[in-house]
Amino acid sequence: MTIEDPKRLPGKRPPRFVAAPKLFVLEIDQKPILAFEAHSAREARELQGESWLLDELRRLTSGGVPLWNGLAKLRVGPADGDTVDELQATLRNRASPDLPIAYLVPID
């Protein structure tokens, strides 16, 4: 009796490769505000448009000033190679286990 590889059975696809999360930074007016993990640049950009996050950025303050005024330019990009290790440590120490996001500025 021969056991067939399930990946080769008709109609069966091999399991999809799932990339490890990458580190991204959300900037407001070119200032790094938060770091987070996402599996792709597309996923990272989608987070930038989430209403719950935008509401939180308007609500939270740093030094008495809202993180986002609702008008300033938001930009998401990959974390810079020089700061990746530092940001990963920050995420480990500050992020919620449910959603790995860490603010990079002091929150009031």
C-alpha positions in Angstrom: 0.0 0.0 0.0 1.3 3.4 -1.0 0.6 6.5 1.0 0.2 9.5 -1.2 1.5 12.9 -0.5 -1.7 15.0 0.3 -0.2 17.9 -1.5 -0.3 15.9 -4.7 -3.9 14.7 -4.4 -6.2 16.0 -7.2 -8.0 19.1 -6.1 -5.8 19.7 -3.1 -3.5 22.6 -3.0 -0.3 22.7 -0.9 -0.5 24.8 2.2 0.1 28.5 1.6 3.3 30.1 2.9 2.6 32.6 5.6 5.3 35.2 5.9 6.6 36.2 9.3 5.3 39.6 10.5 7.5 42.6 9.5 7.9 45.8 11.6 6.3 49.0 10.4 6.1 52.5 11.7 3.2 55.0 11.5 4.3 58.6 11.1 2.3 61.7 11.6 3.8 64.7 9.9 7.0 62.8 9.5 7.3 62.0 13.2 7.3 58.3 14.3 4.3 57.7 16.5 3.8 54.0 16.7 5.4 50.7 15.7 3.5 47.6 14.8 3.8 44.3 13.1 2.0 43.3 9.8 2.5 40.5 7.4 2.7 42.8 4.4 2.9 46.5 3.3 -0.7 46.2 2.2 -1.8 45.0 5.6 0.1 47.8 7.2 -1.6 50.4 5.0 -5.0 48.9 5.9 -4.3 49.4 9.6 -3.6 53.1 8.9 -7.2 53.5 7.7 -8.9 51.7 10.5 -11.5 53.9 12.2 -10.7 52.6 15.7 -7.0 53.6 15.3 -7.8 57.0 13.8 -10.2 57.6 16.7 -7.5 56.6 19.2 -4.9 58.8 17.5 -7.3 61.8 17.9 -8.2 60.9 21.5 -4.7 60.2 22.9 -2.4 63.0 23.8 1.3 63.5 24.3 2.4 66.5 26.2 -1.2 67.7 26.2 -1.3 67.7 22.4 -3.4 65.2 20.5 -1.3 62.7 18.6 -3.3 63.5 15.4 -5.5 66.4 14.6 -7.4 64.6 11.9 -5.7 66.7 9.2 -2.0 65.9 9.4 -0.5 63.5 6.9 -0.3 59.8 8.1 2.3 57.6 6.5 3.1 53.9 7.1 6.4 52.5 6.1 8.8 49.7 7.0 10.9 50.3 10.1 14.4 51.6 9.3 17.1 49.0 9.4 19.0 50.9 12.1 16.1 51.0 14.5 14.5 47.5 14.0 16.0 45.9 17.0 15.1 48.8 19.3 11.5 48.8 18.0 11.2 45.1 18.4 12.2 45.4 22.0 9.7 48.2 22.5 7.0 46.1 21.0 7.8 43.2 23.3 7.8 45.5 26.4 4.8 47.7 25.6 2.5 46.0 23.1 -0.8 44.4 24.0 -0.7 40.6 23.4 -3.8 41.0 21.2 -2.4 43.6 18.8 1.3 44.2 18.7 1.3 48.0 18.6 3.7 50.2 20.7 3.5 54.0 20.9 6.9 55.6 20.4 6.0 58.8 22.1 5.0 59.3 25.7 1.2 59.1 26.2 -0.5 61.3 28.8 
